[in-house]
Amino acid sequence: MRELLRPHRGLAWAGFGLMVLATSVGLLTQPLLGHIVDVVTERRSPDALTAPVLALAGVAVVQGITTALGMSLVSRLGETVLARLRELFVERALSLPLERLERAGSGDLNARVTRDVSRVADAVRGALPELARSALSIVLTLGALALLDWRFLLAALVALPVQAHTARWYVRNAVPLYAKERIATGAQQQQLLDTIGGARTVRAYRLQAGHTRRVTDRSRTSVELTMRGVQLVLRFYSRLHIAEYAGLSAVLVTGFLLVRSGSASVGTATAAALYFHSLFGPVNTALVLLDDAQSATAGLARLVGVVDEPAPAFAERADDRPVAAGAPSVTLTAVSHAYVPGRPVLHGVDLEIRPKERVALVGTTGAGKTTLAKLVAGLHRPEGGRIDVGGVEPDESGRLVGLVTQEVHVFAGPLADDLRLARPQADDEELREALATVGALDWAEALPEGLETVVGDGGHRLTADRAQQLALARLLLADPPVVVLDEATAEAGSSGARLLDEAAEQALRGRTALVVAHRLSQAATADRVVVLGDGRVVESGTHDELLTAGGAYATLWHAWSGSRSPAPDGP
């Protein structure tokens, strides 16, 4: 937080200074009221009340103005810092390795950037200014009590042990409780997202009861933790009332004794009692705000936990590493990988893709094709072995390896802006050329506003095959030397399959390519076919060679094409 606040020191000092001024001016209220009491008890002229009453009005005006300005500056400071924290969170979350994000789950990330940010924002907007104001009031009021008579200060401090013990007890119990509540909320949201996102599958397999039970269990856990928090707060309040009673009683008794002995006037004793009574508000506010503070701290910890996550070393070095000119080769040496320890997906894969060679990767579901594609693209780092692209290791920057997957996102905004995500400096002519290459220029220019048509959420919806064409056009604009297509044309129906295959053909021209083939017609046109089985390379060769060999690829081909292998000769 110091790092976030450092660029705004001037704003912080200005807000703090105004808050000190407002609080100091407000402390004149109690002596003025005490003076009025003395005027009345001494039976002075009514004219003697004019000056202190006008002074009270002046105090109210000055305190109101300075408080408003001070809280405005403190709130502005808090909002500025919170905005920067959001930016850092998104920046770091986008740079984290994909497996970290996948392990966390979308529900947990969603909870962090929604509920956790909201808790911190509420604290910044309300709790932070009030806490600063309350702390100043407490310190300056205690000082004012000492100026009246040091014995009033000692009497007021009777409440301190109870309040300190209450605060320590609350913090000790609240911190772990609110942390558990945040985690439970994330788990609840994750379960809701999984259930709603897979609603069709849940219904198809009659899994409603199981999913409902899991949602109910996680919701009940979240509610139980919330109720524990409510009980904790109620006990917290009851202890504060004891402290208030003890302190005020001590101040009143002290005032009675001092007035009886002639050491203080009734007005001074009244001012002391009013000072302590005025502490009820700021002390209770400060301690009650511990509730908001602990909840916000738990949320802040989850945000900072991502912000402080070290960026991958290979991503930091990406821009400093030389890239081989032209289309480089890709070499995998004894590559193994596991998402869960002890359950490897790939086992010692050795593979070389020559410059400008197009290799099709085929295999049954679960063979490890997508995992291998992500490793080559640099989205994951292999658990064992090495991947070499033109002499260096691939990374997530996309400079070396471009990846297009089956799931393509169309970003909300003008179509031209969506394309320029791949090359921000591209002009309209370059955008049209990329679209034309993948066969998308005609429909793009036919949109209501051409390339300026807003697409994505809230705009013109693109069909699955057009979204894939858009992704391939972005690939052309990014111009990586190596391309990985992970079932990139799988979303197209039969009518759009040939069009997307032609678009992919154009996008891969002149590049080293690894194609995870959804349709084996893609494998038939590749330079080489590699068959994966149980995380290992079981076959490698051209389409014709593998058909002739009659192995795993031939079995897949005949099953896909609907034909049968000729029966062997003999009886």
Disulfide bonds with the S-S distance in Angstrom:
none
